[in-house]
Amino acid sequence: MADSTFDIVSKVDKMELDNALHQAQKEISQRYDFKNVGAEIDYSGEKVLMKANTEERVKAVLEVFESKLIKRGISLRSLDAGDPYASGKEYRIEAGVKQGIAQEDAKKIGKIIRDEAPKSVKSQIQGDELRVSSKSRDDLQATMAVLKAAKLDVDLQFVNFR
């Protein structure tokens, strides 16, 4: 009997991210507390740029964006927001969107699988994702439960369960 496998990935749906961004832009343009503070949010390539004329307002823009991400089903672990910094007369926050599993995070996940998962389970790093295999489907499901319970800095999805 062939091994059963699944892949561990960390991806953000671009359409959902785009929808959350547009909802945040709309709310920022309509809310009274954002009037006349130069608050705006833009997305260019891999970075989300938030601007306002005070540090508190730019943090509020980030909170609005985070709430929209949560409503669209995107984990905040996928957002890598920096600290506010002054740029001329305005404050800015740059936030990156994490796609894929970094090499060091993949090694941490592999170590968790070796230490805590059933012994028949093997993991293999393939680029920015991990392939997990075992003879037993029950062991793979136990491995998924272990990884869901682990406190990791990346948002994990389990795909291609065969």
Backbone as JSON, one array per atom type, in Angstrom:
{
  "sequence": "MADSTFDIVSKVDKMELDNALHQAQKEISQRYDFKNVGAEIDYSGEKVLMKANTEERVKAVLEVFESKLIKRGISLRSLDAGDPYASGKEYRIEAGVKQGIAQEDAKKIGKIIRDEAPKSVKSQIQGDELRVSSKSRDDLQATMAVLKAAKLDVDLQFVNFR",
  "N": [[0.85, -1.19, 0.0], [0.54, 2.22, -0.81], [2.12, 5.17, 0.53], [0.3, 7.57, 2.48], [-0.17, 11.07, 2.04], [0.22, 14.61, 2.82], [0.38, 18.15, 2.19], [1.99, 20.9, 3.74], [1.35, 24.24, 3.73], [1.71, 27.83, 3.47], [-0.21, 30.21, 2.58], [-1.74, 33.15, 1.24], [-4.87, 34.15, 0.14], [-5.05, 36.06, -2.66], [-7.25, 37.48, -3.69], [-8.98, 37.69, -1.5], [-7.36, 39.21, 0.19], [-7.21, 41.54, -1.33], [-9.92, 42.28, -1.3], [-10.26, 42.78, 1.47], [-8.54, 44.95, 1.73], [-9.79, 46.89, 0.07], [-12.21, 47.19, 1.47], [-11.22, 48.26, 3.86], [-10.14, 50.67, 2.88], [-12.49, 51.95, 2.08], [-13.88, 52.2, 4.53], [-12.08, 53.86, 5.93], [-12.18, 56.16, 4.39], [-14.75, 57.0, 4.94], [-15.16, 57.22, 7.7], [-15.63, 59.38, 10.51], [-13.61, 60.04, 12.39], [-11.32, 59.83, 10.88], [-11.28, 61.95, 9.18], [-9.64, 64.68, 7.65], [-7.05, 63.97, 8.53], [-5.3, 62.9, 6.84], [-5.37, 60.17, 6.39], [-4.72, 57.11, 4.85], [-4.61, 54.04, 2.93], [-2.68, 51.85, 1.02], [-1.84, 49.4, -1.49], [0.9, 47.86, -2.87], [2.3, 45.66, -4.9], [4.02, 43.65, -2.9], [3.82, 44.95, -0.5], [1.89, 46.65, 1.99], [0.97, 49.88, 2.5], [0.43, 52.2, 4.99], [-0.75, 55.4, 5.88], [-0.82, 58.42, 7.82], [-1.34, 61.57, 9.6], [-0.64, 61.54, 12.29], [0.86, 59.45, 14.83], [-0.91, 57.89, 16.32], [-3.22, 57.84, 14.72], [-2.31, 56.46, 12.43], [-1.85, 53.99, 13.55], [-4.47, 53.34, 14.16], [-5.48, 53.07, 11.57], [-4.14, 50.75, 10.84], [-5.37, 48.97, 12.65], [-8.0, 48.97, 11.66], [-7.55, 47.79, 9.15], [-6.59, 45.27, 10.0], [-8.9, 44.28, 11.26], [-10.57, 43.98, 9.05], [-9.16, 42.03, 7.64], [-9.46, 39.83, 9.35], [-12.24, 39.46, 9.22], [-12.4, 38.61, 6.58], [-11.3, 36.15, 6.73], [-8.53, 35.82, 6.86], [-5.57, 35.05, 8.46], [-3.94, 36.89, 11.06], [-1.33, 36.25, 11.45], [-0.25, 36.1, 9.0], [0.3, 38.64, 8.27], [2.86, 40.97, 8.33], [3.52, 43.45, 10.06], [5.25, 46.5, 10.44], [6.8, 48.91, 12.7], [5.4, 52.17, 13.46], [6.75, 54.93, 11.63], [8.25, 58.16, 11.18], [7.82, 60.15, 8.32], [8.68, 62.75, 6.78], [6.05, 65.0, 7.1], [4.24, 63.15, 7.89], [3.17, 60.02, 9.34], [4.06, 56.6, 8.87], [3.26, 53.15, 8.25], [4.6, 50.16, 7.22], [3.56, 47.11, 5.92], [4.13, 43.74, 5.34], [3.07, 40.9, 3.43], [3.06, 37.62, 4.28], [4.06, 34.95, 2.33], [4.3, 31.56, 1.72], [6.47, 29.2, 3.43], [9.13, 30.02, 5.43], [12.59, 28.98, 5.41], [13.75, 28.55, 7.98], [11.45, 28.4, 9.59], [10.3, 26.14, 8.44], [12.13, 24.21, 9.24], [11.7, 24.29, 12.01], [9.05, 23.32, 12.11], [9.45, 20.77, 11.04], [11.02, 19.71, 13.1], [9.16, 19.7, 15.21], [7.39, 17.82, 14.2], [9.04, 15.53, 14.15], [9.56, 15.26, 16.91], [7.05, 15.26, 18.33], [4.97, 14.1, 16.85], [3.42, 10.99, 15.72], [5.64, 8.16, 15.35], [5.8, 6.98, 12.8], [5.53, 8.96, 10.96], [6.89, 11.0, 8.44], [8.67, 13.91, 7.4], [9.35, 16.29, 4.79], [11.14, 18.89, 3.37], [10.14, 20.97, 0.78], [11.01, 23.34, -1.1], [9.1, 26.13, -0.48], [7.27, 24.81, 1.06], [6.08, 21.95, 2.97], [6.17, 18.42, 2.73], [4.38, 15.84, 4.11], [4.42, 12.48, 5.09], [3.09, 9.17, 5.59], [2.32, 5.75, 6.46], [-0.1, 5.41, 7.68], [-3.24, 6.95, 7.71], [-4.48, 7.91, 9.98], [-2.33, 8.59, 11.62], [-1.38, 10.76, 10.19], [-3.49, 12.56, 10.52], [-3.32, 12.91, 13.26], [-0.88, 14.21, 13.34], [-1.56, 16.6, 12.07], [-3.23, 17.67, 14.04], [-1.37, 18.04, 16.12], [0.26, 20.03, 14.97], [-1.59, 22.1, 14.66], [-2.04, 22.72, 17.32], [0.41, 23.67, 18.11], [2.3, 26.6, 18.84], [3.03, 28.64, 16.47], [4.74, 31.02, 14.31], [3.73, 31.3, 11.81], [0.99, 31.08, 9.52], [-0.65, 28.15, 8.92], [-1.75, 25.94, 6.34], [-3.33, 22.92, 5.39], [-3.02, 20.9, 2.66], [-3.78, 18.9, -0.3], [-4.39, 16.28, 0.7], [-3.91, 12.94, 0.57]],
  "CA": [[0.0, 0.0, 0.0], [1.33, 3.45, -0.93], [2.03, 6.1, 1.65], [-0.62, 8.71, 2.42], [0.59, 12.3, 2.21], [-0.4, 15.92, 2.7], [1.35, 19.24, 2.12], [1.79, 22.03, 4.65], [1.67, 25.47, 3.01], [1.29, 29.08, 4.09], [-0.55, 31.09, 1.46], [-2.83, 34.1, 1.44], [-5.66, 34.32, -1.07], [-4.87, 37.44, -3.13], [-8.55, 38.14, -3.85], [-9.48, 38.04, -0.17], [-6.52, 40.32, 0.64], [-7.66, 42.7, -2.09], [-11.23, 42.66, -0.77], [-10.06, 43.38, 2.79], [-7.91, 46.26, 1.51], [-10.8, 47.81, -0.43], [-13.14, 47.48, 2.56], [-10.54, 49.16, 4.79], [-10.07, 51.98, 2.23], [-13.82, 52.54, 2.11], [-14.18, 52.61, 5.9], [-11.21, 54.98, 6.3], [-12.65, 57.37, 3.7], [-16.06, 57.4, 5.43], [-15.23, 57.43, 9.15], [-15.46, 60.77, 10.94], [-12.35, 60.25, 13.08], [-10.23, 59.86, 9.91], [-11.38, 63.15, 8.34], [-8.6, 65.71, 7.78], [-5.8, 63.5, 9.14], [-4.49, 62.33, 5.76], [-5.3, 58.71, 6.54], [-4.96, 56.3, 3.65], [-3.98, 52.72, 2.89], [-2.43, 51.45, -0.36], [-1.18, 48.11, -1.67], [1.72, 47.85, -4.09], [3.12, 44.46, -4.99], [4.05, 42.82, -1.69], [3.74, 45.8, 0.7], [0.73, 47.47, 2.27], [1.48, 51.12, 3.09], [-0.59, 52.99, 5.69], [-0.26, 56.75, 6.16], [-1.67, 59.4, 8.53], [-0.48, 62.65, 10.08], [-0.18, 61.28, 13.66], [1.19, 58.05, 15.07], [-2.13, 57.2, 16.79], [-4.14, 57.64, 13.57], [-1.79, 55.41, 11.55], [-2.11, 52.72, 14.26], [-5.9, 53.08, 13.98], [-5.63, 52.56, 10.2], [-3.7, 49.35, 10.91], [-6.41, 48.2, 13.34], [-9.11, 48.81, 10.72], [-7.13, 46.8, 8.16], [-6.55, 43.96, 10.66], [-10.27, 43.8, 11.47], [-11.08, 43.54, 7.75], [-8.5, 40.75, 7.33], [-10.1, 38.79, 10.17], [-13.57, 39.21, 8.65], [-12.25, 37.91, 5.31], [-10.75, 34.82, 7.0], [-7.08, 35.8, 6.72], [-4.93, 35.09, 9.77], [-3.03, 38.02, 11.27], [0.04, 35.74, 11.39], [0.22, 36.29, 7.61], [0.63, 40.06, 8.11], [4.1, 41.32, 9.01], [3.46, 44.91, 10.15], [6.37, 47.14, 11.13], [6.46, 49.98, 13.64], [5.2, 53.46, 12.79], [7.93, 55.78, 11.51], [7.95, 59.47, 10.62], [8.31, 60.39, 6.97], [8.25, 64.13, 6.51], [5.01, 65.46, 8.02], [3.28, 62.09, 8.16], [3.65, 58.75, 9.89], [3.77, 55.48, 7.98], [3.51, 51.77, 8.65], [4.68, 49.24, 6.09], [3.24, 45.75, 6.31], [4.33, 42.75, 4.3], [2.18, 39.74, 3.48], [3.9, 36.43, 4.22], [3.66, 33.88, 1.42], [5.23, 30.45, 1.8], [7.08, 28.92, 4.72], [10.56, 30.31, 5.41], [13.41, 27.8, 5.67], [13.9, 28.33, 9.43], [10.16, 27.93, 10.09], [10.13, 24.77, 7.97], [12.94, 23.36, 10.11], [10.99, 24.19, 13.3], [7.9, 22.44, 11.92], [10.01, 19.42, 10.92], [11.44, 19.26, 14.44], [7.94, 19.39, 15.96], [6.87, 16.55, 13.67], [9.91, 14.45, 14.63], [9.5, 15.1, 18.37], [5.73, 15.09, 18.94], [4.04, 13.33, 16.02], [3.69, 9.54, 15.73], [6.96, 7.83, 14.78], [5.75, 6.56, 11.4], [5.35, 10.14, 10.12], [8.12, 11.61, 7.93], [8.45, 15.2, 6.73], [10.37, 16.62, 3.8], [11.01, 20.28, 2.94], [10.15, 21.12, -0.68], [10.9, 24.77, -1.41], [8.44, 26.89, 0.57], [6.23, 23.99, 1.67], [6.53, 20.68, 3.52], [5.38, 17.24, 2.41], [4.36, 14.92, 5.24], [3.94, 11.2, 4.61], [3.0, 8.07, 6.56], [1.49, 4.63, 6.0], [-1.4, 5.49, 8.33], [-3.95, 8.23, 7.62], [-4.75, 8.35, 11.36], [-1.12, 9.26, 12.09], [-1.32, 12.07, 9.53], [-4.46, 13.43, 11.18], [-2.74, 13.24, 14.58], [0.17, 15.19, 13.07], [-2.25, 17.88, 11.84], [-3.69, 18.16, 15.35], [-0.17, 18.52, 16.83], [0.71, 21.29, 14.37], [-2.58, 23.14, 14.97], [-1.89, 23.09, 18.72], [1.71, 24.32, 18.29], [2.29, 28.06, 18.7], [3.98, 29.0, 15.42], [4.61, 32.39, 13.81], [3.19, 31.27, 10.45], [-0.35, 30.53, 9.35], [-0.49, 26.91, 8.16], [-2.88, 25.26, 5.73], [-3.01, 21.54, 5.02], [-3.63, 20.67, 1.35], [-3.42, 17.68, -1.03], [-4.45, 15.1, 1.56], [-4.15, 11.74, -0.24]],
  "C": [[0.89, 1.25, 0.0], [1.13, 4.33, 0.3], [0.95, 7.14, 1.39], [0.21, 9.96, 2.69], [-0.33, 13.51, 2.31], [0.71, 16.96, 2.69], [0.97, 20.31, 3.13], [2.25, 23.28, 3.89], [1.23, 26.67, 3.85], [1.06, 30.08, 2.97], [-1.72, 31.98, 1.84], [-3.55, 34.25, 0.11], [-5.61, 35.8, -1.48], [-6.2, 38.18, -3.26], [-9.12, 38.56, -2.5], [-8.69, 39.2, 0.42], [-6.95, 41.61, -0.04], [-9.01, 43.21, -1.59], [-11.1, 43.34, 0.6], [-9.47, 44.78, 2.66], [-8.94, 47.28, 1.03], [-11.83, 48.16, 0.64], [-12.51, 48.45, 3.57], [-10.45, 50.57, 4.19], [-11.42, 52.69, 2.31], [-14.16, 53.03, 3.52], [-13.36, 53.82, 6.32], [-11.7, 56.27, 5.62], [-13.97, 57.87, 4.29], [-16.1, 57.74, 6.92], [-14.88, 58.86, 9.54], [-14.1, 61.0, 11.58], [-11.13, 60.2, 12.15], [-10.31, 61.06, 8.98], [-10.24, 64.12, 8.68], [-7.35, 65.26, 8.54], [-4.9, 62.84, 8.09], [-4.35, 60.82, 5.84], [-5.6, 58.03, 5.22], [-4.19, 54.99, 3.75], [-3.88, 52.31, 1.43], [-1.69, 50.12, -0.38], [-0.39, 48.16, -2.96], [2.61, 46.61, -4.07], [3.01, 43.59, -3.74], [3.87, 43.64, -0.41], [2.41, 46.53, 0.77], [1.26, 48.7, 3.01], [0.31, 51.9, 3.69], [0.01, 54.33, 6.08], [-1.3, 57.53, 6.96], [-0.74, 60.46, 9.11], [-0.09, 62.51, 11.55], [0.05, 59.78, 13.83], [-0.05, 57.26, 15.51], [-3.08, 56.9, 15.63], [-3.63, 56.53, 12.65], [-1.95, 54.04, 12.22], [-3.59, 52.34, 14.14], [-6.2, 52.56, 12.58], [-5.23, 51.09, 10.16], [-4.76, 48.47, 11.58], [-7.62, 47.96, 12.44], [-8.77, 47.73, 9.7], [-7.1, 45.39, 8.76], [-7.95, 43.41, 10.87], [-10.88, 43.3, 10.16], [-10.45, 42.22, 7.33], [-9.17, 39.6, 8.09], [-11.47, 38.44, 9.61], [-13.49, 38.44, 7.34], [-11.6, 36.54, 5.5], [-9.25, 34.71, 6.79], [-6.46, 35.97, 8.1], [-3.99, 36.29, 9.87], [-1.57, 37.57, 11.31], [0.62, 35.88, 9.98], [0.63, 37.73, 7.36], [1.86, 40.38, 8.95], [4.19, 42.85, 9.07], [4.65, 45.44, 10.96], [5.87, 48.18, 12.12], [6.23, 51.27, 12.88], [6.51, 54.26, 12.74], [7.53, 57.08, 10.83], [8.58, 59.58, 9.25], [7.82, 61.78, 6.57], [7.23, 64.57, 7.55], [4.01, 64.37, 8.38], [3.97, 60.87, 8.78], [3.21, 57.62, 8.97], [4.01, 54.16, 8.69], [3.54, 50.95, 7.37], [4.42, 47.84, 6.62], [3.44, 44.83, 5.11], [3.34, 41.61, 4.49], [3.06, 38.5, 3.28], [3.29, 35.38, 3.3], [4.72, 32.78, 1.52], [5.82, 30.32, 3.2], [8.57, 29.15, 4.59], [11.33, 29.05, 5.82], [13.53, 27.51, 7.17], [12.58, 27.86, 10.05], [9.89, 26.49, 9.66], [10.93, 23.8, 8.83], [12.29, 23.19, 11.48], [9.8, 23.22, 13.2], [8.37, 20.99, 11.79], [10.45, 18.85, 12.25], [10.23, 18.9, 15.3], [7.37, 18.05, 15.5], [7.72, 15.38, 14.17], [9.72, 14.19, 16.12], [8.13, 14.68, 18.88], [4.76, 14.24, 18.13], [4.34, 11.84, 16.15], [4.96, 9.22, 14.94], [6.94, 7.44, 13.31], [5.68, 7.75, 10.43], [6.71, 10.73, 9.74], [7.77, 12.92, 7.25], [9.62, 15.51, 5.82], [10.12, 18.05, 3.32], [11.13, 20.33, 1.43], [9.93, 22.59, -1.01], [10.28, 25.52, -0.25], [7.25, 26.14, 1.16], [6.84, 22.7, 2.19], [5.6, 19.57, 3.06], [5.51, 16.29, 3.59], [3.76, 13.61, 4.76], [3.97, 10.17, 5.73], [2.18, 6.95, 5.93], [0.06, 4.78, 6.5], [-2.01, 6.89, 8.19], [-4.24, 8.79, 9.02], [-3.53, 9.08, 11.93], [-0.99, 10.64, 11.45], [-2.3, 13.05, 10.18], [-3.99, 13.82, 12.57], [-1.65, 14.3, 14.42], [-0.45, 16.57, 12.81], [-2.7, 18.49, 13.16], [-2.52, 18.71, 16.16], [0.25, 19.87, 16.29], [-0.29, 22.42, 14.62], [-2.42, 23.62, 16.4], [-0.58, 23.84, 18.98], [1.58, 25.83, 18.05], [3.4, 28.46, 17.72], [3.71, 30.42, 14.92], [4.01, 32.45, 12.41], [1.8, 30.65, 10.47], [-0.24, 29.31, 8.44], [-1.81, 26.44, 7.58], [-2.4, 23.87, 5.32], [-3.76, 21.23, 3.73], [-3.14, 19.34, 0.78], [-3.39, 16.44, -0.15], [-4.83, 13.9, 0.71], [-3.87, 10.51, 0.58]]
}
